[in-house]
Amino acid sequence: MTKTIEKKSLCRICTAQCPIVVEIDEAGRPLSARGDKSNPHSEGFFCLKGKHFPEMHTSPNRLRHSLARTAEGGHARIDPETAMDEIAEKLKAILDRHGRDAVAVYTGTLFYQLPQTAAMATAFMDALRLRLRFSSGTIDQPGKQVAAAAHGQWLGGSHVFDESDVWMLVGTNPLVAISGGIPHANPARRLERGQARGLELIVIDPRRTETAKRAALHLQPRPGSDPAVLAGILRELIAQDLVDRAFVAENVAGFEILEQAVARFTPEFVAARANVPAEGIRQAARIFGGARRGSATAGTGINMSGWSNLTEYLVLCLNSITGRFRRAGDRVVNPGVLTTRRDFRAQPLPPYPIDGYGKPLRSRPLLPPAVCGLPTSALADEILLEGEDRVRALITIGGNPMRAWPDPIRTKAALERLELHVVVEPRWTDTAQLADYVLAPKLPLETPGSTLSTENLFTVSPALGYSEPYGQYAAPIVAPPEGAELLEDWEFFFGLAQRMGLALELPAGVFPIPGVRTPKTKLDMQRKPASEEVLDLVTKGSRIPLERLRRDPAKVLFADEAPVVVLPREAGNDAKLDVGSSRLLGDLDAFVAGDPFERAGYAYRLVSRRMANTFNSVGTDIDALTRRYGTNPAFVHPDDLAREGLVRGDLVRIASPHGEIEAVAWPDPDLRPGLVSMCHCWGSMPGRSADVRKSGVNIGLLISVEQDCARFSGIPLMSAIPVRLARAP
């Protein structure tokens, strides 16, 4: 009988990073995984993706060697050192001939879950002084950064879920996404406990999601009408005198402007605009405003639905006028573990510029670079431009543009035109197939890791990250596949920097912390650091030294450390949060005028959704994870299916003003009638014949990157897309 051993680690498929126990065979191969029931933070919770995390390490689709494009157009094995030699030479030649604006970098969602890689790649980009940095953030939730800039940020921290009396979720489903408002660790159990102590949950979502089914109040608005619902709740909070007047007087500017802007959003007006009960708006205000502690947070759904900046801003206004923040003298429930040590203060970081961060892209001259980053929806156009001043080289890290970017036909044409395309990628994806070099990295169980990236999420939005002082170190526990020739992701960027004569300064953390100076370390470029050394440097200046977590892996909660309290406002500081931004509230005028995304002849709206067993394009090639639905079906209300003469399993043709797709029809009684609901990041290469019952379909084919794009971020309409349905021939 084959002997096996068990070792503890962290699943790193999604932002939850659940603690797991991995079964390993004698050869060092991971066989299976289960939740770590001894972990007091997660209490054994993990999902089906985590169960199959080891399979991603041993999958036939995994790359075991780096690849380079051959003269015949295929790919051949190349050792990583030779690959870095060739890439450095070609990259330097492009920079010398065409300048820094000829080189771009795209970082996908998985980039931010690997702190060492994020830090080293950022140091590499900084050393090259690259301007063209694109990320998944501007096709995901860019409204968060825009809203925070217009509103400012509270340095004392927000209330956390585990201590709250009320919680509002807008366009997010954390019981499936395992992120987005309810703590990542065992969200269903945390919600159950919260409700047992009296917490009331408000959900605003056109779907009756798994989370919405547990809500005290679920408002099911017409897609894209979230600003009306939130403006109506704000109006009712003011009308019902549920505003924290003392907090507003001391810490908030623009209240009168906000009051005037939302005055027209009476419950009756909202009912007509969003198709929700007028009493539901009043009730939402009573519940949210009547509680002592709580928070509101929004997710991907509302950011993709056409009003990302405004909706996220109204969410922040809700929190501010009800004072949902920690005050001077309050104990900080989670002062941090591996993130940079910082003070908590009962004062705002005042608003800062939304845009004006450099010169606009050639393809988007009316869109000055904004705080959320350059518009990823424009990157394909920057490559396809004519003339000297176009992008010629692209480095892709932790992402799959052929699945994630809107308009995959344009994306494919752009990637094929590049003079140099380098992908750091462990799988043979559609994007890898179009690359000149595919640098194959080790996977997480083969490398040291930590919970730093998830802890650092509090910098993105209130109520994200951990709700308690939790931190965990994960040692490498398995060997790479036999015969494989792999490096860690970060090693490629250090190796390129060495070959190009660059000096690197490694930043700590993953996302910058508001009001805190990021520690940086100058690296010795003559000596490649050890992997554990890099992990130490990205946690430099942390409240709990990483070495403590290494020495005592059983200790993962640090609530017994010296208490941290919120400090008073600094003398002479008169900064205020701003709830009266004319640049964002002005969008309410356009919103009131009508629905700019409505199109004659398109009776349905297609909205995005998460599926429990895949994370973006990760897991779509594992049979055990796709067994339930097979692919990404088109979920439709049963009454709408019957009206269109369709039944479960039929192929349905879905057309938008931009394109057409075919998908498998699937009934979903939890949808509002008039909707189609589908998951992004599926499908096959454009132009190739494929069975959608096996490959799924890329709904990016329905999206235009030229029309209906948001201010500042350029995010196109990626949800609430007007579509029509017909039986596929």
N, C-alpha and C positions, 0 to 999 in steps of 0.2 A: 504494500500500500504506500502511495506517495505521501510523504510527510509534508505538512504545511505549518506555517507559523502565522501569527497575526501581529500587525503593527498599526499604530495609530497615525493618522495624518489628517489632512484637510482636503475635501473635495473642492476643486477650483474651476468647475464648469461655469458657474454663475456667481453673482455677487454675494450670495448667501454664505459661501465657503463653509459648508457644514462639516463638523468634526466627524470623521469616519474611522472605522476599523477595517483594515484591508487584509485579506487572506492571501498569502504569498507561497508559491511552491518552492521546491528545493533549488530550482534554477534561478530563483529571484524574480519570477514573473508574477504579476498581480492576477489573482483568479476571480475574486469577488470582493464586495464591500458591503458594509452595513453601518447604520448609525451608531455612534458611540454613546451608549446609554449611561455610561459613567460620567459623561461630561455635564456639569451642572448648568451650563449655558444652553445647550441644545436639547438635553434630555433624550438623546437618541434620535432626534428628528433628522431625516434626510429623505430625498425624493427618488423616483425611479431613475432619473438621470444619474444621480450619485451611485445608485446600485450598479450601473453599467459604466461608471467612470474607469474601472480597470480595463474594460473592453476597448476603450478608446486608446489605451496604451498598446494593446496587442492586436488591434484591428488590421486586416489586410490593406485597408485604405491608408494606413499610416505610412508616412515616408520614413525610411530608415537611413537614407543618404540624401545629401544635397544634390540638386540637379542643375544642369546648364543646357540651354537650347543649342541644338546642333545646327549645322549648315543646312540640313535637310528639313528643318522645322520641328523635329521631335525634341526629346529631352534625353540626356545621358547623365550617368552618375559622375559627380565631381567631388573631390575631397574638399572639405570646408576651407582649408588654408589656401588652396589654389583658387577657389571661388572668391575669397576675399581679396586675393591679389588682383584678379581680373576685374572685379567690381570697383575696387579702389582706383585702378588705372583708368577705367572708363568713366567713372564719376568725376575724377579730377579733370579729364579731358573735356567733358561737357561743361564743367564749371569754368575752366580756362577759356573756352571758346565762346560761351554764351552767358556766363554770369550766374549768380545764385538764383535768379528767378526762373532758371531753366530746370531747377530741381525741386520736387515737391515730396512731401511725406504724408501718408495717410495712416492714421492710427485707429483701429477698430475697438470694439468694446472689450475684447479680451486683453488688449494692451494694458488697460488700467488695472487688471486683476493680477498682473505680474510686476510688483513694485521695482524689482531690480532692473527689469527690462525697460519699464517706463522711465526710470531715472537715467539709465545709461543712454538710451536713445535720445532723451531730452538733452543730455549733456552733449551728445554728438551733434544734434541740430543747433544747439547754442554755439558750439565751437565753429560750425560752418556759417553761422549767422543766417540760417535759412528763414526766409519770410513765409514761404508757402507751406504752412502746416495745416493740414485738414484732419478732421476727426469725425467719428460717428456722432459726436455731440450735436452737430448741426443738422442731422437727419433723425434725431432721437428726441431730446428734450432741451432745445436751445433757449426756450423761453425762460428757463430758470436763471440763467446767467444775465439775460437782458433785464428781467424783473428785479433781480438783486441789485443791479447797477442803478436802476431808477429809484429803487426804494431804500437802499442801504441795508446793513445787516446788524443784528443785535449781538453784541459781544459777550453778553451774559449767558447765551444759549437759550434754547427753547425748552418747553416741557417735553417729557418723553412719554411714550405710550403707556408704560407700566405704572405711571402715577396719575394718569389723566382720567377725567370724568366724561370727556367727549372727544370724539375723533372724527374728522371729516376727510373723506377720500374722493378725489375728483378724477375720473378717467383712469383709474388704476385698480388692479385686481391682485393684491399681494398674496392671497391664499394660493394663487397659481404661479404668479411671477416670482414669489418668494422675495419680493423687494417692493419698495414703493409706498411705505407708510406704516405698515405693521412690522415690528422687528423681525429680522431675517430668521432668527433662531426659533423654529417651531411656531410660526405665526398663528396657526389655528388654535393651538393651546393657549397662546398669549391672549388672543381675542376672547376665548372662552373664559379665561380667568378675569380679564378686564370686565367683561359683561357681568360676571358673577359678583364683582364688587360694585357694580352700578354704572360702568362706562356705557355711554350711548353712542352708537356708530351711525354716522350719516354717510351714505354713498350716493354720488351723482354719476350716473353711467347709463348709456342707452341699452346696455345689456344687463339682465338680471344675473350678474356674475356669481361665482361661488362666494365671493366676499359680500356682495349685495344681498344675498339670501339671508345673511346673518345680521343685517342692519336694522336698527330701530326705525330708520326712515330711509327709503330708497326713492330718489327722484330719477325718472327715466326720460331724460330730455331728448328732443330731436338732435341728431348729431350736429356738432358745430355751434350749438346754441349755449354752450357753457358760460360765456360772458354774461348773457342775460340772466341766467340762474344765479350766478354769483353776485351780480350787481343788484338783483332783487333781494338777496339775503342781506347784503350790506345795507340797502335802504331800510329793510325791516329792523335790522339791529339798531339803526339810528332812531327809527320811528318808535320802537318799543323801549327806548332808553336802556339798551343793553350794552352800551359802549363803556369802556373803562376810561372815564373822563379824566381821572387824575393822571393815568399813564399817558394819555394822549396830550394833555396840557404840557407835560414835562418833556416828552420824548418824540412827539409826532408833529410834523408840519403838513400843511395841505389838507387838513380835515374838512374845512369848509368847501374847498374845491371838489373833494370827493363827494361830499354830501350833495352838492349841486349836480354833479355828473350822474349820480345814481337816482336822483329824485324821480325821473320819468319811469323807472323800472318798478312800477307798482306790481303787486302780485298778479293782478289781472292782465297787465301788459306782458309779463313774463309767461303767464299761462298761454297767451295767444302766440307768443314768439317761440317758446320752447316746447309747447304742448305738454306741460306738467300742471298738476292742480295748483291753483292759487293758494290754497290752504297749505300745501306742501312747502311753499316758500316761507310762509309765516311760521310754520312749525319748525323748519330748519333753523330759522333765526332764534326761536325760543330755546331750542335744545342747545345750539352752539353758544349763544350768548348767556344762557342761564347757568352754565357750568363754571367751575372755579379754575380748572386746569384742562388743557387740551391743545389741539393744533389742527390745522388744515393742511393738506398736501395734495399735489396733483401728479399725474403720471404721463406716460408716453402718449396715451390716447388723445388727450386734449392738446398736446404739443403738435401732433400730426394733423389736427383737424382744422387748421386755418387761422387760429387766433392764439397761438402759443404765447406771445409776449403779453397780451392783454389778460389772458386767463391766469397765467402764473402771477402777474402783478396783482390781480384782484384777490388771489389766494393770500398773498402777503399782506394786503390791506385788511383782510378778514382777521388775520392773526394780530396785526398791530392795533386796530381799534378796540379789540377785546383784550389786549395786553397779555397775549399768550407767551410770555417770556419769563425767565428767571430774574429775580430782583436782588438788590444788594442784601447780603446776609443769607440768601438762600443757599442751601447745600447743592453743589453740582453733583448730580447723580452719576454722570460719567465724565470725569475730567480728562479721560484719555489714558491709553496704555502705551501704544507704540507710535502714536503721532507725536509731533514736536510739542514739548511742554509749553504751555501758554497760560496767561492770566485770563480769568473770566471777569468782565466788568459790566456793570449796569449802565451801559451807554451804547449808543449806536456807532458803527462805522458809517459815516455819512454817505449819501449817494455819490457815485463816480460816473465818468462818461460812459454812455452806452456804445458809442461808435467813434470813429475818427482815429483808429489805431493803424495808421499807415495809409498807403495809396490803395485805391480799389483795384480789383482784378480787371484785366482787359475785357473779359466777357461780361462783367457786371459793373460798368462804370458808375452807375447810380447807387451802388451799394457799398458805402465806406466800410472797411473792416470793423467788425464789432467785437464786443467783449466776449461773445460766445464763440468766437473763432471764425475763420474763413468759411464760406458756404461750400460744403462738400457737393451740393447739387450742381455747382459750377465747375468742378474739377475736370470732368470729361471735356467740357467746352474749352478750358484752358489748354488742354492737350491738343484739341482739334483745331485750334486757331491757326491761321496762316501767318507767315512772317517770322522774323527772327525771334521775336519776344514770346515764345510759347514754351510750355512745359515739355521737356524732352526726356526727363528721367523721373521715375517714381519709385519710392520705397514704401511698401505696404507691410504693416505690422499688426498682428492680432485682429485682422479683419478679412472679409471676403467680399470685395466690391461687386463682383458679378451677381451676388445674391442681395447685397444690402443697399447698394446705391439705386436711386430711382432711375428709370429708363435704362434697362440693361442693354438695349440695342446700341444706344449712344455710348454706354460704358465700354462695351466690347470693341467698338470702332476706335475709341480712344486708347484703350490698353494695347491694341494691335499696332497703333501708330507710334508708340513710344520708342525711343532709341535705346532706352535701358529701363527695364522694369524688374525690380528685385522684390521678392516676396519672402518674408519669414513666416513659414507655414508648416505645421506638422502633417497636414492632410493633402491628398491629391484633389484639390478643389477646382472649380471652374476657373477661379482667378489664377491658381497655380499653373494651370494648363496654358495660360496666355503669357506667363512670365518668362523673362530671359534667364533669371536665376531663381531657384527656389531653395532657400536656406532652411534645412530641416533641423528643428531644435529638439532638445529633450522635452519631455512632458513633465507636469508638476510632481508626480510621485517620484521622479528621478532627480529632483532638485530640492534644495531647501526653500522653505516658504514661510509665510506668516499671514496673520489676519489684518495686516496694515491697510491694504487697499479698501476693504470693506469698512473698517473703522474710519477711514479718511473721507467717507461719503458725506459726513455731516457738513463738509465744506460746500457741497453742491446745493443742498436744500435743507431747511428745518425738517426734523423728524426722520432723516435718513441716517444710516450708520447704526451703531449699536446703542441700545438703551441702558446698558450697564457697562462697568469697566471690565470688559472681556478682551483677552488677548491670548493668542496661541502661536507657538512655533511649530513648524512641521519639518522634521529632518527628511532627507532623501531616504526612501525605504525600499525601492526596487532598482534593479539595474536596467539600463536600456536594452532593447532586444539584442540577442546575440548577433555579432557581426555588423551591428549598426555603427555608423560614424556620425555622431551628433554632438553639438555644442549646446550650451544654454543660450537662450535668445540674446541676452545682454552681451555675450562674448562676441557676437558678430559685430556689434557696434564699437566695442573696444578695439577689436581687430582692425576694422576699417579706419578708425581714428589713428591707430599706430601707423598704418601704411600711408595715411595721408598727412602725417606730421602734425596732427591736431593735439592740443592740450585740453583735457576734459576736467570740468568741475562737476562733481556728482551731487545733485540736490537730494535732500531728504524728503520723505513723504511721496505722495502721488499727485494730489491736488494742493495748490497753495492754500494756506490757512489764512483767512481774513485777519489783518492786523498783526500778523506774525512774520518775522523775517525768516525765510527758509534757510536752514543751515546747508552749507555746501562744502565739499572736500575736494581739493586739488589732487588728482590722481598722479601717481608715478607712471608715466607712459612707457618706461623701460621695463616695467614689471607688471604682468597681468595679475590683478588681485584674485584671491581665492573667492569662490562663490559665497562662502559664509562671511567673508570680509565685506563684500558688496552689500549683503543683507544687513550687516551691522551699520554700514554707512547710510543706508536709506532709512534707518530708524534712529539716526543720530539725534541727540537732544530729546529723546522721548522721556516721558514721565517714568515709565518702568523700563529699565535697560533690557534689551533683548536677551542678554546673557542670563538674566534671572529666569526667563521663560525656558531657555535651553536647559538650565540646571534642574529645574523642577517642572517637568512637563505636565504634571497632574494639576498644578495650580494654574487656573485660567481666569479666575475672577479676582479682582483686586479692590473690592469694596472695603476691605479692612485696612487699607492704607490711610495715612493722615488725611482727614477730610479737607476738601477744597470748597471754599465758599465764593460767591460772587462778590467782587470788590465794589465799593461805591464808585460813582462817576468821578473822574479826575477833576480836580479843581480847575476852573476856567474853561472846561469843555462844555460847549453848548450845541453839539451836534444833534441832529434830529433825523428820524426816519421820515421819508416823504411818501404820503399817500395821495398826493395831488399832482403827479407827473402829467403834464399836458401832452407830452409825446406819446404816452401810452393811453391815458384816458381819452385822448382825442379819437382813438379807434372806436370808441363807443358810438360816435356819431355815424361812422360808416356802417357799424353793426346795426344800429337802429333803422337805418335807411332801407334795409332789406338784406337778403341773403345773396352776397355776391358770387357764391359758388353754385347757385341753382342754375340748372341748364334745362331748357325745354326738351322734352322727349326722353329725359332720364329720370325715371320715377323712383329709383332706389338710391340709397347711399351705402357705399362699401366702407366699413369701419374695420380698423385693425384689432387684433386680439393676440394674446399669448396662448400658447398651447403648453400643457403641463410637462410634457416629456421631451421637449427640445428647447434649446436656447439659441435664438437666432438660427444660423445654419448648422450649429453643432448638434449632433445626434440625429440629423435627418437621414443619415446613411446606416443607422443601426436598427435592424428589424425589430428588436424587442421594444424600442422606443417609439416606433411608428405603427405598431400593430393595431392600436385601437381604431385609428381613422385611415391608415394607409398613407395618406399624404396630408396636405393642407386643404381640406374641403371648403366649399363655399357654404357656410352655415346660413340658413334662411328660415324665417318663421314658417311653420307648417301651413298656415293659411295662405301665405304668399306662394309657397311651392304648389299648392293645389290650384291657385289662381293661374299660375303659369303652366299648369299641366305637367308638373314634375313630381317625381318621387325620389326617395333616398337612393343614391347610387347613380342616378341619371347624370349625364354630362350636360352642363349648362354653359352657354356662351354668355360672357359678361363683357359688356362694351362700355367704355368711358369715352369722353370727347377726344381722348388721346390715343387709345388703342383697344385691343380686344384680347381676351384670354378664354380658355376653356377650363372648367374645374368640375369636381365631383360635387353634386348637390347633397346637402345633409340637413335634415330638419333640426331646428333649435327653438323650442317654445319660449326660451328665456330672452329672445331678442324682441325688440320693438318691431311690429310690422313695418315693412318698407325698408328693411335693412338687409345687407349682406355682410357677413363677418368672416374675415380671413386672416391668416397668419402670414407675415412677411418672411422672406429669406428661404424660400423653397424654389423648385423649378430646375430646368435644365438649361444648357447653353443656348442662347438665341440662335435660330437658324438650323438647329439640329432637330430631327424628328424624335419625338419622345412620347411615351404613354403617360399622360398626366395622372393616371391612376397609380402609377409607380413613382414618378418623379415629383409630382405636385406641380405647381405653377408659380411663376414669379409675378406677383401683383405689381411690381415696379413697371411692368409693361403698360399699366393703366395710368401711369403718372407722368405729367409733363414737368420738366425742369425750367420751362420758360414762362409758364402761366401760373397764376394763383400762388405765387411765392411770397413768403412773409418778409416784412421789413427786418432789417438788421441781420438775420440769420440766413435768409434765402431759402428756408425749408419749404419745399413745395407741398401742395395738398397731398398728403400720404394716407389720410384717413378721412372719413366723411366725403369720399369721392362720389360724384354723381355717376350712376351707372344704369344700364338697362339690362334686362335678362331675357334670354330666349333659349329654347331647347337647342342643344348643339346637333347639327345634322349627323 
